[in-house]
Amino acid sequence: MRYLLILLPIIFTVYTIVDCAKTDASEIRNLPKWAWLVLIIVIGTIGTIAYWVAGRPRRPGINPPPTRRILPPDDDPDFLRNI
């Protein structure tokens, strides 16, 4: 049991380093890829948890709702058609 408490954070950190290294840099959120790797290695378990919460790419099924751009009347084609 004592070894499990030591091994779990190490395994979790190594898994996170590999996951971060293999993920495309354009998909990682909030910080550059190199910064996440440094945080994971230097801070350890807290950096690992931070990566999973704030840096890891979003799952494909979870996307923010699309935002609708508000156009002024002179740029809105629907408005101009009704004139």
HELIX and SHEET records of a PDB file:
HELIX    1   1 ARG A    2  LYS A   22  1                                  21    
HELIX    2   2 LYS A   33  ILE A   43  1                                  11    
HELIX    3   3 THR A   45  ALA A   50  1                                   6    
HELIX    4   4 TYR A   51  GLY A   55  3                                   5    
HELIX    5   5 PRO A   77  ARG A   81  1                                   5    
END                                                                             
